[in-house]
């Protein structure tokens, strides 16, 4: 019994101590402090954990709220993450080649290939354009000079008082003349032939080149068919002043025709009266070939100039 009573007393004492406010307060204060510290510690750890993981979830590329475990590791990790994203996209190989960019090999290949077809075509077009202007302007100038000179020549011939020569334009062309020689020396056998054959004139053709009067005209006899008198096959005329070496821009058509008339007499020119041959007309092709041949011959052996007294 006594033992039972003692147990009951001990139980009551325990309950009393448990229900004591002071004891209960102290117990709460001590236990609460420990629990608070433990809670604060847990909250701190949890905050550190959540602080370490939350920014990575919210800001995967890094940002101001990123809590890194260490300064060195955080920077290197962030740089590694940002590098591939911040790097600008590289241009395609075709675009780089077209813009002239690229590495040394691409630039060297471009240099060896030279300019593109568009650039080359533009350069060729510019050059062609610039080169074609000069000959066109020069041709126009030469045409004007030739036209003015020939117009003056026609006016001077029309004013001749002795009617030594007359001119007809071939197909209304100012640069192609048929010239009629009406007179030669009246004491010559050629003049007698003209009278006997009722030949009123000796017809010649003169064509003037583009650079006349700086180059001589091409002159040939058309009719009648002449022998000697420095008239050769095809009607070509052997006269030094009709060659580029012997020509002068000061010579006029009238002066050339007077020189030709004197050469006919000097060379004892005659009208051909042989049967069949006299009716055969001269041809331009044959005259040109003969004239080229005689020019080469005289350039090689020289020209014989007759005395002034011989006309």
C-alpha positions as CSV (number, residue, x, y, z in Angstrom):
1,X,0.0,0.0,0.0
2,X,2.7,2.4,1.1
3,X,4.4,1.7,-2.1
4,X,1.3,2.4,-4.1
5,X,0.8,5.7,-2.3
6,X,4.3,6.7,-3.0
7,X,3.9,6.1,-6.7
8,X,0.7,8.1,-6.7
9,X,2.4,11.0,-4.9
10,X,5.2,10.9,-7.3
11,X,2.8,11.1,-10.2
12,X,1.0,14.1,-8.6
13,X,4.3,15.8,-8.0
14,X,5.2,15.3,-11.6
15,X,2.0,16.6,-12.8
16,X,2.3,19.6,-10.6
17,X,5.7,20.4,-11.8
18,X,4.5,20.0,-15.2
19,X,1.5,22.3,-14.7
20,X,3.7,25.0,-12.9
21,X,3.6,28.2,-15.0
22,X,7.1,29.2,-14.3
23,X,8.4,25.8,-15.1
24,X,6.2,25.7,-18.1
25,X,7.4,29.1,-19.2
26,X,11.0,28.2,-18.7
27,X,10.5,25.0,-20.4
28,X,8.9,26.9,-23.3
29,X,11.5,29.6,-23.3
30,X,14.4,27.1,-23.4
31,X,12.7,24.8,-25.7
32,X,11.4,27.6,-27.8
33,X,14.9,29.2,-28.1
34,X,16.4,25.9,-29.1
35,X,13.5,25.3,-31.5
36,X,13.8,28.9,-32.8
37,X,17.5,28.4,-33.4
38,X,16.9,25.1,-35.0
39,X,14.0,26.6,-37.1
40,X,16.2,29.6,-38.0
41,X,19.0,27.3,-38.9
42,X,16.7,25.2,-41.0
43,X,15.2,28.3,-42.6
44,X,18.7,29.6,-43.3
45,X,19.7,26.4,-44.9
46,X,16.5,26.2,-46.8
47,X,16.9,29.8,-47.8
48,X,20.4,29.2,-49.0
49,X,19.2,26.2,-50.9
50,X,16.3,27.9,-52.4
51,X,18.4,31.0,-53.0
52,X,21.0,28.8,-54.9
53,X,18.4,27.0,-57.0
54,X,15.7,29.6,-57.6
55,X,17.8,32.0,-59.7
56,X,18.9,29.2,-61.9
57,X,15.2,28.3,-62.5
58,X,14.1,31.9,-63.0
59,X,17.2,33.3,-64.7
60,X,18.9,30.5,-66.6
61,X,21.1,33.0,-68.5
62,X,22.4,34.6,-65.3
63,X,21.3,37.9,-63.8
64,X,21.3,40.3,-60.9
65,X,19.5,37.8,-58.6
66,X,21.9,34.9,-59.2
67,X,23.4,33.6,-56.0
68,X,26.5,31.8,-56.9
69,X,28.4,29.5,-54.5
70,X,31.6,31.4,-55.2
71,X,32.8,34.4,-57.2
72,X,35.3,32.7,-59.4
73,X,33.1,29.7,-60.2
74,X,30.0,31.8,-60.8
75,X,31.8,34.1,-63.3
76,X,33.3,31.3,-65.3
77,X,30.0,29.5,-65.4
78,X,28.1,32.6,-66.4
79,X,30.7,33.4,-69.1
80,X,30.5,29.9,-70.4
81,X,26.7,30.1,-70.6
82,X,26.7,33.6,-72.3
83,X,29.5,33.0,-74.8
84,X,27.6,30.9,-77.3
85,X,24.5,33.1,-77.0
86,X,26.2,36.5,-77.4
87,X,28.3,35.4,-80.4
88,X,27.0,37.0,-83.6
89,X,26.0,34.6,-86.5
90,X,28.6,34.1,-89.1
91,X,27.7,35.0,-92.7
92,X,27.4,32.2,-95.3
93,X,30.3,31.4,-97.5
94,X,28.6,32.7,-100.6
95,X,27.7,36.0,-98.9
96,X,31.2,36.4,-97.5
97,X,32.7,35.8,-100.9
98,X,30.4,38.2,-102.6
99,X,31.1,41.0,-100.0
100,X,34.9,40.4,-100.2
101,X,35.0,39.1,-96.5
102,X,36.2,35.7,-95.2
103,X,39.4,34.3,-94.1
104,X,42.8,34.6,-95.8
105,X,42.2,31.6,-98.0
106,X,38.9,33.0,-99.2
107,X,40.4,36.5,-99.8
108,X,43.3,34.9,-101.7
109,X,41.0,32.8,-103.8
110,X,38.9,35.9,-104.6
111,X,42.1,37.9,-105.6
112,X,43.1,35.1,-107.9
113,X,39.7,34.9,-109.4
114,X,39.8,38.6,-110.3
115,X,36.8,40.9,-110.5
116,X,33.3,39.4,-110.9
117,X,31.6,39.2,-114.3
118,X,29.5,42.3,-113.6
119,X,32.5,44.4,-112.8
120,X,34.4,43.1,-115.8
121,X,31.4,43.8,-118.0
122,X,31.0,47.3,-116.6
123,X,34.7,48.0,-117.1
124,X,34.6,46.7,-120.7
125,X,31.5,48.7,-121.4
126,X,33.0,51.8,-120.0
127,X,36.2,51.3,-122.0
128,X,34.3,50.5,-125.2
129,X,32.1,53.6,-124.7
130,X,35.1,55.9,-124.1
131,X,37.1,54.4,-127.0
132,X,34.3,54.7,-129.5
133,X,33.8,58.5,-128.9
134,X,37.2,59.5,-130.2
135,X,37.1,57.9,-133.7
136,X,33.5,59.1,-134.2
137,X,34.5,62.7,-133.4
138,X,37.6,62.4,-135.6
139,X,35.6,60.9,-138.4
140,X,33.1,63.7,-138.2
141,X,35.9,66.3,-138.2
142,X,37.5,64.8,-141.3
143,X,34.2,64.7,-143.1
144,X,33.6,68.4,-142.5
145,X,37.1,69.3,-143.6
146,X,36.8,67.2,-146.8
147,X,33.4,68.6,-147.6
148,X,34.4,72.2,-147.2
149,X,37.5,71.7,-149.3
150,X,35.7,70.0,-152.2
151,X,32.9,72.6,-152.2
152,X,35.5,75.3,-152.6
153,X,37.2,73.3,-155.4
154,X,33.9,73.0,-157.2
155,X,33.3,76.8,-157.0
156,X,36.8,77.5,-158.2
157,X,36.4,75.2,-161.2
158,X,33.1,76.7,-162.1
159,X,34.7,80.1,-162.3
160,X,37.4,79.1,-164.7
161,X,37.4,81.3,-167.8
162,X,39.1,79.0,-170.2
163,X,36.8,76.1,-169.5
164,X,39.8,73.9,-169.1
165,X,37.9,71.2,-167.2
166,X,34.4,70.5,-166.0
167,X,33.0,68.4,-163.2
168,X,30.0,66.0,-162.8
169,X,29.2,64.4,-159.5
170,X,28.7,60.6,-159.6
171,X,25.3,59.7,-158.1
172,X,25.2,63.1,-156.5
173,X,28.2,62.2,-154.3
174,X,30.5,65.1,-153.4
175,X,33.4,62.6,-153.0
176,X,33.2,60.9,-156.4
177,X,33.8,63.1,-159.4
178,X,33.8,62.6,-163.2
179,X,36.2,65.2,-164.6
180,X,36.2,66.2,-168.3
181,X,39.6,67.4,-169.6
182,X,38.6,69.6,-172.6
183,X,42.0,70.9,-173.6
184,X,45.6,69.7,-174.1
185,X,48.5,71.3,-175.9
186,X,47.2,72.2,-179.4
187,X,50.6,71.5,-180.9
188,X,50.6,67.9,-179.7
189,X,49.8,64.7,-181.6
190,X,47.2,64.0,-178.9
191,X,45.3,67.1,-179.8
192,X,45.4,66.1,-183.5
193,X,44.0,62.6,-182.5
194,X,41.2,64.2,-180.6
195,X,40.3,66.3,-183.6
196,X,40.4,63.4,-186.0
197,X,38.4,61.1,-183.8
198,X,35.9,63.8,-182.8
199,X,36.8,63.3,-179.2
200,X,35.6,66.4,-177.3
201,X,37.2,65.5,-173.9
202,X,39.2,63.0,-172.0
203,X,37.1,61.6,-169.2
204,X,38.7,60.8,-165.8
205,X,37.3,59.7,-162.5
206,X,38.5,61.0,-159.1
207,X,37.5,59.5,-155.7
208,X,38.5,61.4,-152.6
209,X,39.4,59.5,-149.4
210,X,38.2,60.3,-146.0
211,X,41.3,62.2,-145.0
212,X,41.4,64.4,-148.1
213,X,43.1,66.9,-148.6
214,X,45.8,65.3,-146.5
215,X,45.9,62.2,-148.8
216,X,45.7,62.3,-152.6
217,X,42.6,61.3,-154.6
218,X,42.6,58.1,-156.7
219,X,42.5,59.2,-160.3
220,X,42.1,57.1,-163.5
221,X,41.2,57.5,-167.1
222,X,37.8,56.3,-168.2
223,X,37.7,57.2,-171.9
224,X,39.0,57.2,-174.6
225,X,41.4,54.4,-174.4
226,X,44.9,56.0,-174.4
227,X,48.3,54.6,-175.1
228,X,51.6,55.9,-173.6
229,X,51.4,59.3,-172.0
230,X,52.0,57.6,-168.6
231,X,48.6,56.0,-168.8
232,X,48.9,52.3,-167.8
233,X,46.7,49.3,-167.7
234,X,43.2,49.9,-166.4
235,X,43.6,53.7,-166.9
236,X,46.0,54.0,-164.0
237,X,48.2,57.2,-164.1
238,X,51.8,57.2,-163.3
239,X,52.3,60.5,-161.5
240,X,54.3,61.0,-158.3
241,X,52.0,63.7,-157.0
242,X,49.2,61.1,-156.9
243,X,51.1,59.0,-154.4
244,X,51.2,59.6,-150.6
245,X,54.9,60.5,-150.8
246,X,54.5,63.1,-153.5
247,X,51.1,64.5,-152.5
248,X,50.6,67.9,-150.8
249,X,47.4,69.3,-149.3
250,X,48.1,72.5,-151.1
251,X,47.4,70.8,-154.5
252,X,44.0,71.6,-156.0
253,X,42.1,69.5,-158.5
254,X,42.7,72.1,-161.2
255,X,46.5,72.0,-160.6
256,X,46.4,68.2,-160.7
257,X,44.5,68.1,-164.0
258,X,46.9,70.6,-165.6
259,X,49.8,68.5,-164.5
260,X,48.2,65.4,-166.0
261,X,47.6,67.2,-169.3
262,X,51.3,68.1,-169.5
263,X,52.3,64.5,-168.7
264,X,50.1,63.2,-171.5
265,X,51.9,65.5,-174.0
266,X,55.3,64.8,-172.5
267,X,54.8,61.0,-172.7
268,X,53.5,61.3,-176.3
269,X,50.1,60.0,-175.4
270,X,47.9,58.9,-178.3
271,X,44.3,57.7,-178.7
272,X,44.3,54.0,-179.4
273,X,42.9,53.2,-182.8
274,X,43.6,49.5,-183.0
275,X,40.7,47.3,-184.0
276,X,39.0,45.7,-181.0
277,X,41.4,47.1,-178.4
278,X,40.1,50.7,-178.8
279,X,36.6,49.7,-177.7
280,X,37.7,47.9,-174.6
281,X,37.0,50.1,-171.6
282,X,39.2,50.5,-168.6
283,X,38.3,48.9,-165.3
284,X,38.7,50.3,-161.8
285,X,39.9,47.0,-160.3
286,X,42.7,46.7,-163.0
287,X,43.6,50.4,-162.5
288,X,43.9,50.0,-158.7
289,X,46.2,46.9,-159.0
290,X,48.4,48.6,-161.6
291,X,48.7,51.7,-159.5
292,X,49.8,49.8,-156.4
293,X,52.4,47.9,-158.4
294,X,53.9,51.1,-159.9
295,X,54.0,52.8,-156.5
296,X,56.0,49.9,-155.1
297,X,58.4,50.0,-158.1
298,X,59.0,53.7,-157.8
299,X,59.5,53.5,-154.0
300,X,62.2,51.0,-154.7
301,X,64.0,52.8,-157.6
302,X,62.8,56.4,-157.2
303,X,60.9,58.8,-159.5
304,X,62.2,60.8,-162.5
305,X,61.0,64.4,-162.3
306,X,60.8,66.1,-165.7
307,X,62.3,69.6,-166.1
308,X,60.1,72.6,-165.5
309,X,60.6,73.7,-169.1
310,X,58.9,70.5,-170.2
311,X,55.7,71.5,-168.4
